[in-house]
Amino acid sequence: MKIGLVQTNPVIGDFPVNCKKIVKSACEALERGCRLVVFPEMAVSGYPPQDLLERTSFLDDHERAIAGILRDLPPVDVMFGCIERRQGHPGKPLYNSVVVVRNGAVVFRARKQLLPSYDVFDETRYFEPGPPSELYTIDDLTFGVTVCEDIWHDQVGEYRVDPVKDLFTTAKRLKTTIDVLINVSASPFQRGKEDTRYAIFRSLISRFHVPFFYVNQVGGQDSLLFDGRSIAMDGNGTVIGKGAGFSEDLFVVDTDTWLGEIHGPIDEDDIAAVHDSLVMGVRDYAGKCGFKSAVLGLSGGIDSALTAALAVSALGADNVMGVALPSPYSSTDSLEDARALAANLGCRFEVLPISELFACYRKSLGPLFTGMREDLTEQNIQARIRGNLLMALSNKLGSLLLTTGNKSEMAVGYCTLYGDMSGGLAVISDVPKQLVYELSRYVNRNGEIIPVRSITKAPTAELKPDQLDQDDLPPYEMLDQILELHLEKGCSLNEIISYGFAEKVVRDILRRIRMNEYKRKQAPMGLKVTSKAFGYGRRYPNVQNYKE
């Protein structure tokens, strides 16, 4: 039997678009001889719809979309994720379900049993856990069907129910065998997650001795990036089919030969995956929000250079404008590097000096600042002038303003509220500084795009004479290690110190993280690529005084 595995890029709530994708791919799979076509979790609505699930009109339109699919699908079994109402029952009003449609009718359904409620997930807010699933059979093959988190029982370690084990208990009760496990999923990307998935998949195969098919959503949705990279493994854990990364795809697996199509690298380079996820994230956020172009400030530094390179890859050079906004403290080298970057990328480049505006601000504020020495206030004025000018260009041109701050800066508040934080999308706000360097070298893998000087020179905000980031921060190599231990691995003050870091340095970094929560709450939405990002999924209060 030929089975088509399809990873779609839905738009949340755009039922006509999402349903058209399902029907079109099902028709293509039928033409290629498939008997079964499998789509991701919540393929009809897109994932995650969040509080749209609390709107009756949304659920009504979802049901009308399902009715349309039942009418329009070709004569092939089609499995897809959807939402089901639970009327007249205690508990939450919805199931997160997967159904199979055959000849215009639903012939099989399974409900998600393990509902994640950690990090970016909040499914217990909306859904009721489903009952143990039955088995799905077509021709002479029997399938055990699960939804996303249902296969993460052993990895998460806090669930009492083991849906996969229960499937095999059901098979034993029915005196039959399961030929293939299927998991329909909407699993967000993060750096290194592919290795975790492979380990889970191969553990299931080893434990239950059956092939495994995984079908994942693709595309950017707000800060979440879904990588696709759907996969089929045989009973030995060998990859026999794989979907492309970060793009829609359909690939076919033949269960007679246990061979299939491989459209993406089995062992993808980690830096390449992060790069491609960010490009997809910019493209989808802009496109799904109705933007065709982007504007950003180019300082001549590495952060804005990387952001510009990602934007051009996502939107095309003709749709990106870089703007240099030199102040009295900007070096000639920085302006040269910004200009060279734009030339290498082929995007529009403009220069808007801010020295006269800065002088006007100082003159206006002078009577109120009499007798006070210059400090961060004057530095921040420059950043805020730039933010205002860039927002004006965004408004006038209808372009999405991209901010360029990295995760290391966001963590310790090394950014200006209403200044360089102004914008609509924070492209690299979950990219630590050391990863910024790695990604920049990756951008230059086939020749210089980001000027080498932007990569090699010491980072500086150029808001006062001879300023360097390291005048106020620990070296980024050290800072990023401490941030990873604290933010991603959850290490305490003393645990971080035990790794050999000076107590004074660690206390200062943790203090800065705590104090700058209010800034991050007001920052533009960022694209999530690490296991713990600021923004979506982080729930720390602004007003608190807990000190380790």
C-alpha positions as CSV (number, residue, x, y, z in Angstrom):
1,M,0.0,0.0,0.0
2,K,1.2,3.5,-0.8
3,I,0.7,6.1,1.9
4,G,1.1,9.8,1.4
5,L,2.4,11.9,4.3
6,V,1.6,15.6,3.9
7,Q,3.0,18.5,5.9
8,T,0.9,21.6,5.4
9,N,1.4,25.3,6.4
10,P,-2.0,26.4,7.7
11,V,-3.2,29.9,8.5
12,I,-5.0,29.8,11.8
13,G,-8.7,30.3,11.3
14,D,-8.5,30.6,7.5
15,F,-10.6,27.6,6.9
16,P,-11.0,28.0,3.1
17,V,-7.2,28.1,2.6
18,N,-6.5,25.3,5.0
19,C,-9.2,23.0,3.5
20,K,-8.1,23.7,0.0
21,K,-4.6,22.6,0.9
22,I,-6.0,19.3,2.3
23,V,-8.2,18.6,-0.7
24,K,-5.5,19.5,-3.2
25,S,-2.8,17.3,-1.6
26,A,-5.3,14.4,-1.2
27,C,-6.0,14.5,-4.9
28,E,-2.3,14.6,-5.7
29,A,-1.7,11.6,-3.4
30,L,-4.6,9.7,-5.1
31,E,-3.0,10.4,-8.5
32,R,0.2,8.9,-7.2
33,G,-1.5,5.7,-6.2
34,C,-2.0,6.2,-2.5
35,R,-4.7,4.5,-0.5
36,L,-4.2,6.6,2.6
37,V,-3.1,10.3,3.0
38,V,-2.1,11.6,6.4
39,F,-2.1,15.3,7.5
40,P,-0.9,17.0,10.7
41,E,-2.6,17.8,14.0
42,M,-5.4,20.5,13.7
43,A,-4.8,20.7,10.0
44,V,-8.2,22.3,9.5
45,S,-7.9,25.2,12.0
46,G,-4.1,25.5,12.2
47,Y,-2.2,25.1,15.5
48,P,-2.4,26.7,18.1
49,P,-5.7,28.6,17.8
50,Q,-5.6,29.6,21.5
51,D,-8.6,31.5,22.7
52,L,-10.3,31.4,19.3
53,L,-11.4,28.1,20.7
54,E,-13.6,29.9,23.1
55,R,-15.6,31.6,20.3
56,T,-18.7,29.8,19.2
57,S,-18.5,31.3,15.8
58,F,-15.0,29.9,15.3
59,L,-16.2,26.4,16.2
60,D,-19.3,26.7,14.0
61,D,-17.1,27.7,11.0
62,H,-14.8,24.8,11.8
63,E,-17.7,22.4,11.6
64,R,-18.8,23.9,8.3
65,A,-15.3,23.5,7.0
66,I,-15.3,19.8,8.0
67,A,-18.6,19.4,6.2
68,G,-17.0,20.9,3.1
69,I,-14.0,18.5,3.3
70,L,-16.3,15.5,3.6
71,R,-18.0,16.7,0.3
72,D,-14.8,17.6,-1.6
73,L,-12.3,14.9,-0.8
74,P,-11.4,12.3,-3.5
75,P,-12.0,8.6,-3.0
76,V,-9.0,7.9,-0.8
77,D,-8.8,7.5,3.0
78,V,-7.8,10.9,4.4
79,M,-6.5,11.3,8.0
80,F,-6.3,14.8,9.5
81,G,-6.3,16.6,12.8
82,C,-9.3,18.6,13.8
83,I,-11.4,19.9,16.7
84,E,-14.4,18.0,18.1
85,R,-17.1,19.4,20.4
86,R,-18.1,17.5,23.6
87,Q,-21.7,18.4,24.2
88,G,-23.5,17.2,27.3
89,H,-20.4,16.0,29.1
90,P,-18.6,17.3,32.2
91,G,-15.1,18.7,31.7
92,K,-13.7,20.8,29.0
93,P,-15.9,21.4,25.9
94,L,-13.5,20.1,23.2
95,Y,-11.4,17.2,22.0
96,N,-8.2,17.6,20.0
97,S,-8.9,14.8,17.6
98,V,-7.8,13.0,14.4
99,V,-10.3,11.5,12.0
100,V,-10.3,9.4,8.9
101,V,-12.7,10.3,6.1
102,R,-13.7,7.6,3.6
103,N,-16.2,8.2,0.8
104,G,-17.6,11.3,2.4
105,A,-18.0,9.9,5.9
106,V,-15.9,9.8,9.1
107,V,-14.9,6.1,9.6
108,F,-12.4,6.5,12.4
109,R,-11.6,9.0,15.1
110,A,-9.0,9.2,17.9
111,R,-8.7,11.9,20.6
112,K,-5.5,13.3,22.0
113,Q,-5.0,11.9,25.5
114,L,-1.9,13.7,26.8
115,L,-2.5,17.4,26.9
116,P,0.7,19.4,27.4
117,S,0.5,22.4,29.7
118,Y,4.1,23.5,29.9
119,D,6.3,26.0,28.2
120,V,4.4,27.3,25.1
121,F,1.6,24.7,25.5
122,D,-1.7,25.3,27.2
123,E,-4.0,22.6,26.0
124,T,-5.6,21.8,29.3
125,R,-7.2,25.3,29.1
126,Y,-9.4,24.1,26.2
127,F,-9.4,20.4,25.8
128,E,-10.5,17.3,27.6
129,P,-8.2,14.2,27.5
130,G,-9.6,11.6,25.1
131,P,-10.4,8.0,26.0
132,P,-8.2,5.1,24.9
133,S,-8.1,4.9,21.1
134,E,-9.4,2.1,18.9
135,L,-7.5,0.8,15.9
136,Y,-7.8,1.9,12.4
137,T,-7.8,-0.6,9.6
138,I,-7.6,-0.3,5.8
139,D,-7.1,-3.2,3.5
140,D,-4.9,-5.7,5.4
141,L,-3.1,-3.1,7.5
142,T,-3.9,-2.1,11.1
143,F,-2.7,1.3,12.4
144,G,-2.3,2.6,15.9
145,V,-3.0,6.4,15.7
146,T,-1.8,9.0,18.2
147,V,-1.8,12.8,18.4
148,C,1.5,14.7,19.0
149,E,2.1,14.6,22.8
150,D,0.7,11.0,23.1
151,I,4.1,9.6,22.1
152,W,6.0,11.8,24.6
153,H,4.9,9.8,27.7
154,D,8.4,8.6,28.6
155,Q,10.1,11.8,27.7
156,V,8.0,14.1,29.8
157,G,7.6,11.7,32.6
158,E,4.6,13.2,34.4
159,Y,1.7,11.4,32.6
160,R,-0.2,8.5,34.2
161,V,-1.5,7.3,30.9
162,D,0.6,5.7,28.2
163,P,-1.5,5.9,25.0
164,V,0.9,3.9,22.8
165,K,1.0,1.0,25.3
166,D,-2.8,1.1,25.6
167,L,-3.0,0.7,21.8
168,F,-1.1,-2.5,21.9
169,T,-3.2,-3.7,24.9
170,T,-6.3,-3.1,22.7
171,A,-4.7,-5.0,19.8
172,K,-4.0,-7.9,22.2
173,R,-7.6,-7.8,23.4
174,L,-8.8,-7.9,19.8
175,K,-6.3,-10.7,19.0
176,T,-4.8,-8.6,16.2
177,T,-1.5,-6.9,15.6
178,I,-0.6,-3.3,14.9
179,D,1.4,-2.9,11.6
180,V,2.3,0.8,11.8
181,L,2.2,3.5,14.4
182,I,1.1,6.9,13.1
183,N,1.5,10.2,15.0
184,V,-0.1,13.4,13.6
185,S,1.6,16.4,15.2
186,A,2.1,20.1,15.5
187,S,5.5,20.1,17.2
188,P,7.3,23.4,17.3
189,F,10.9,23.7,16.2
190,Q,13.8,24.4,18.6
191,R,17.5,23.9,18.2
192,G,18.5,20.3,18.8
193,K,14.9,18.9,18.9
194,E,15.4,16.7,15.9
195,D,17.8,14.5,17.9
196,T,15.2,14.3,20.7
197,R,12.5,13.2,18.3
198,Y,14.7,10.6,16.7
199,A,15.4,9.1,20.1
200,I,11.7,9.0,21.0
201,F,10.8,7.4,17.6
202,R,13.4,4.8,17.8
203,S,12.6,4.0,21.4
204,L,9.0,3.3,20.4
205,I,10.1,1.2,17.5
206,S,12.4,-0.8,19.7
207,R,9.8,-1.2,22.4
208,F,6.9,-2.3,20.2
209,H,8.7,-3.6,17.1
210,V,6.6,-1.7,14.5
211,P,7.3,0.9,11.8
212,F,6.5,4.5,12.8
213,F,5.1,7.4,10.7
214,Y,5.3,11.0,12.0
215,V,3.5,13.9,10.2
216,N,4.2,17.4,11.4
217,Q,2.9,20.8,10.7
218,V,5.2,23.3,9.0
219,G,5.3,27.1,9.0
220,G,5.6,30.1,11.3
221,Q,2.7,31.0,13.7
222,D,3.4,34.1,15.7
223,S,6.6,33.2,17.7
224,L,6.3,29.5,17.1
225,L,8.2,27.9,14.1
226,F,7.0,24.5,12.9
227,D,9.7,22.6,11.0
228,G,7.8,19.9,9.2
229,R,10.5,17.3,8.7
230,S,7.9,14.6,8.8
231,I,9.4,11.1,8.8
232,A,8.8,7.4,8.2
233,M,10.9,4.7,9.9
234,D,10.7,1.0,9.3
235,G,10.7,-1.6,12.0
236,N,14.4,-1.4,12.5
237,G,14.4,2.4,13.0
238,T,15.8,3.1,9.6
239,V,14.6,6.3,7.9
240,I,12.6,5.3,4.8
241,G,10.9,8.5,4.1
242,K,11.3,12.2,5.1
243,G,9.6,15.5,4.3
244,A,11.5,18.6,3.5
245,G,12.4,21.0,6.4
246,F,10.6,24.3,6.7
247,S,8.4,24.0,3.6
248,E,5.2,22.2,2.6
249,D,5.7,18.8,1.2
250,L,4.1,15.5,0.2
251,F,6.1,12.3,0.2
252,V,5.0,8.7,-0.4
253,V,5.9,5.5,1.4
254,D,5.2,2.0,0.1
255,T,4.5,-0.5,2.8
256,D,4.9,-3.4,0.4
257,T,8.6,-2.6,0.0
258,W,9.1,-0.4,3.0
259,L,10.7,2.2,0.8
260,G,9.8,5.8,0.4
261,E,10.9,9.3,-0.8
262,I,13.4,11.3,1.2
263,H,13.1,15.0,0.4
264,G,15.3,16.4,3.2
265,P,18.6,15.5,4.8
266,I,18.3,12.8,7.5
267,D,21.0,14.4,9.6
268,E,20.5,18.1,9.1
269,D,23.2,20.6,10.1
270,D,22.1,22.3,13.3
271,I,23.0,25.8,12.3
272,A,21.4,25.4,8.9
273,A,18.2,24.4,10.6
274,V,18.1,27.5,12.8
275,H,18.9,29.7,9.8
276,D,16.1,28.1,7.7
277,S,13.6,28.3,10.6
278,L,14.2,32.1,11.0
279,V,13.9,32.7,7.3
280,M,10.6,30.8,7.3
281,G,9.5,32.7,10.4
282,V,10.1,36.1,8.9
283,R,8.4,35.1,5.6
284,D,5.3,33.6,7.3
285,Y,4.9,36.3,9.9
286,A,5.1,39.0,7.3
287,G,3.0,37.2,4.7
288,K,0.3,36.0,7.1
289,C,0.0,39.5,8.6
290,G,-0.3,41.1,5.2
291,F,3.2,42.7,4.8
292,K,5.1,42.4,1.6
293,S,8.2,44.4,2.6
294,A,10.4,45.1,5.6
295,V,12.5,47.9,6.9
296,L,15.3,47.8,9.5
297,G,18.1,49.9,10.9
298,L,21.6,48.9,9.8
299,S,24.3,49.8,12.3
300,G,27.2,48.1,10.6
301,G,27.2,45.6,13.4
302,I,26.7,41.8,13.3
303,D,23.1,41.7,14.7
304,S,21.5,44.0,12.2
305,A,23.6,42.4,9.4
306,L,22.3,38.9,10.2
307,T,18.7,40.2,10.5
308,A,19.0,41.9,7.1
309,A,20.4,38.7,5.5
310,L,17.5,36.7,7.0
311,A,15.0,39.2,5.8
312,V,16.3,39.3,2.2
313,S,16.3,35.5,2.1
314,A,12.7,35.5,3.4
315,L,11.2,38.4,1.4
316,G,13.6,39.1,-1.5
317,A,16.1,41.9,-1.9
318,D,13.6,44.2,-3.6
319,N,11.3,44.1,-0.5
320,V,13.9,45.0,2.1
321,M,15.2,48.5,3.0
322,G,18.1,49.0,5.3
323,V,18.6,52.4,6.9
324,A,21.8,53.7,8.5
325,L,21.1,56.3,11.2
326,P,24.6,57.6,12.2
327,S,25.0,59.7,15.3
328,P,27.9,61.9,16.4
329,Y,29.5,58.7,17.8
330,S,29.1,56.4,14.8
331,S,32.3,55.4,13.2
332,T,33.1,55.7,9.5
333,D,33.8,51.9,9.5
334,S,30.2,51.2,10.7
335,L,28.7,53.2,7.9
336,E,30.9,51.6,5.4
337,D,30.0,48.1,6.6
338,A,26.3,48.9,6.5
339,R,26.6,50.1,3.0
340,A,28.7,47.1,1.9
341,L,26.2,44.7,3.5
342,A,23.3,46.3,1.6
343,A,25.3,46.1,-1.7
344,N,26.1,42.5,-1.1
345,L,22.4,41.7,-0.4
346,G,21.2,43.8,-3.2
347,C,18.6,45.6,-1.0
348,R,17.8,49.3,-0.9
349,F,20.0,51.4,1.4
350,E,19.4,54.8,2.8
351,V,21.2,57.1,5.3
352,L,19.4,59.3,7.8
353,P,21.8,61.1,10.1
354,I,20.5,61.9,13.5
355,S,23.1,64.4,14.8
356,E,20.9,67.4,14.3
357,L,17.9,65.8,15.8
358,F,20.0,64.7,18.8
359,A,21.2,68.3,19.3
360,C,17.6,69.5,19.2
361,Y,16.6,67.0,21.9
362,R,19.5,68.1,24.1
363,K,18.6,71.8,23.6
364,S,15.0,71.2,24.4
365,L,15.8,69.2,27.5
366,G,18.7,71.4,28.6
367,P,16.8,73.7,31.0
368,L,15.5,70.7,32.8
369,F,18.8,68.8,32.8
370,T,20.8,71.8,34.2
371,G,23.5,70.7,36.7
372,M,23.1,67.0,35.8
373,R,25.9,65.0,34.2
374,E,25.4,63.0,31.1
375,D,24.5,59.4,31.5
376,L,22.4,56.6,29.9
377,T,19.6,59.2,29.2
378,E,21.6,60.8,26.4
379,Q,22.5,57.4,25.0
380,N,18.9,56.3,25.0
381,I,17.7,59.5,23.3
382,Q,19.8,58.5,20.3
383,A,18.2,55.0,20.2
384,R,14.7,56.5,20.6
385,I,15.3,59.0,17.7
386,R,16.2,56.0,15.5
387,G,13.2,54.1,16.7
388,N,10.9,57.0,15.8
389,L,12.4,57.5,12.4
390,L,12.2,53.8,11.5
391,M,8.6,53.6,12.7
392,A,7.7,56.6,10.5
393,L,9.2,54.8,7.5
394,S,7.2,51.6,8.5
395,N,4.0,53.6,8.7
396,K,4.5,55.5,5.5
397,L,5.8,52.6,3.4
398,G,3.6,49.9,4.9
399,S,6.6,47.9,5.7
400,L,7.2,45.6,8.7
401,L,9.8,47.1,11.0
402,L,12.2,44.4,12.1
403,T,14.2,44.8,15.4
404,T,17.7,43.5,15.6
405,G,18.4,42.8,19.2
406,N,19.7,39.3,20.2
407,K,18.8,37.1,23.2
408,S,21.9,38.0,25.2
409,E,21.0,41.7,25.1
410,M,17.3,41.0,25.8
411,A,18.1,38.9,28.8
412,V,20.1,41.6,30.6
413,G,18.2,44.6,29.3
414,Y,21.0,45.9,27.1
415,C,18.4,47.5,24.8
416,T,16.4,50.7,24.8
417,L,12.6,50.6,25.4
418,Y,10.9,52.7,22.6
419,G,14.2,52.8,20.9
420,D,16.0,49.9,19.2
421,M,13.2,47.7,20.7
422,S,10.6,49.5,18.5
423,G,9.2,47.4,15.7
424,G,6.8,44.6,14.7
425,L,9.0,41.5,14.8
426,A,12.1,40.7,16.8
427,V,13.8,38.3,14.4
428,I,16.8,37.2,16.5
429,S,15.5,37.9,20.0
430,D,15.9,34.2,20.9
431,V,19.3,33.9,19.3
432,P,22.2,34.2,21.8
433,K,25.2,36.3,20.7
434,Q,27.5,33.3,20.1
435,L,24.8,31.7,17.9
436,V,24.6,35.1,16.0
437,Y,28.2,34.6,15.1
438,E,27.7,31.0,14.0
439,L,24.7,32.0,11.8
440,S,26.6,34.9,10.3
441,R,29.4,32.6,9.3
442,Y,26.8,30.2,7.8
443,V,25.3,33.1,5.8
444,N,28.9,33.7,4.4
445,R,29.4,30.0,3.6
446,N,29.5,30.5,-0.1
447,G,31.1,34.0,-0.1
448,E,31.1,37.2,1.8
449,I,27.6,38.7,2.3
450,I,28.0,40.0,5.9
451,P,31.2,42.1,5.9
452,V,34.0,40.2,7.7
453,R,34.7,43.3,9.8
454,S,31.1,43.2,11.1
455,I,31.9,39.7,12.4
456,T,35.3,40.3,13.8
457,K,35.1,43.7,15.4
458,A,34.2,44.2,19.0
459,P,30.5,44.7,19.5
460,T,29.5,48.3,20.3
461,A,26.3,50.3,20.5
462,E,28.2,53.5,19.5
463,L,26.2,55.7,21.8
464,K,29.1,57.4,23.4
465,P,32.8,57.8,22.6
466,D,34.9,54.6,22.5
467,Q,32.0,52.5,23.8
468,L,32.2,48.7,23.8
469,D,29.6,46.2,25.0
470,Q,32.1,44.5,27.2
471,D,32.6,47.8,29.2
472,D,29.2,47.0,30.8
473,L,28.8,43.3,30.2
474,P,30.9,40.1,30.8
475,P,32.4,38.7,27.6
476,Y,29.5,37.2,25.5
477,E,31.2,33.8,25.7
478,M,30.7,33.8,29.4
479,L,27.4,35.6,29.4
480,D,25.8,33.1,27.0
481,Q,26.9,30.2,29.1
482,I,25.4,31.7,32.3
483,L,22.2,32.6,30.4
484,E,21.8,29.1,29.0
485,L,22.3,27.5,32.5
486,H,19.8,29.8,34.1
487,L,17.2,30.3,31.4
488,E,17.2,27.0,29.5
489,K,18.5,24.5,32.1
490,G,16.9,26.1,35.1
491,C,20.0,26.2,37.2
492,S,20.0,28.2,40.4
493,L,22.6,30.8,41.5
494,N,24.7,28.3,43.4
495,E,24.5,25.7,40.7
496,I,25.8,28.2,38.2
497,I,28.6,29.3,40.5
498,S,29.5,25.6,40.9
499,Y,30.4,25.6,37.2
500,G,33.3,28.0,38.0
501,F,31.7,31.4,37.4
502,A,32.4,34.2,39.8
503,E,29.6,34.8,42.3
504,K,29.6,38.6,41.8
505,V,29.2,38.1,38.0
506,V,26.4,35.6,38.3
507,R,24.5,37.7,40.9
508,D,24.7,40.7,38.6
509,I,23.4,38.8,35.6
510,L,20.5,37.3,37.5
511,R,19.7,40.7,38.9
512,R,19.6,42.2,35.4
513,I,17.4,39.4,34.1
514,R,14.9,40.0,37.0
515,M,14.9,43.8,36.6
516,N,14.3,43.8,32.9
517,E,11.2,41.7,32.7
518,Y,9.2,44.8,32.2
519,K,11.2,45.6,29.0
520,R,10.7,42.2,27.5
521,K,6.9,42.3,28.2
522,Q,6.8,45.4,25.9
523,A,9.1,44.0,23.2
524,P,7.9,42.9,19.8
525,M,7.1,39.3,19.3
526,G,10.2,37.2,18.6
527,L,10.9,33.9,16.8
528,K,11.5,31.0,19.1
529,V,14.5,28.8,18.3
530,T,15.8,27.7,21.8
531,S,14.1,25.5,24.4
532,K,13.2,28.6,26.5
533,A,12.4,31.9,24.8
534,F,11.4,35.2,26.2
535,G,7.8,36.1,25.4
536,Y,5.4,33.2,24.5
537,G,5.7,30.6,27.1
538,R,7.5,32.7,29.7
539,R,5.3,33.7,32.6
540,Y,7.3,35.7,35.1
541,P,5.8,38.7,36.9
542,N,7.2,42.2,36.4
543,V,6.6,43.2,40.0
544,Q,8.5,40.7,42.2
545,N,11.6,40.8,44.4
546,Y,12.6,37.1,44.6
547,K,16.4,37.0,44.9
548,E,18.4,33.8,45.1
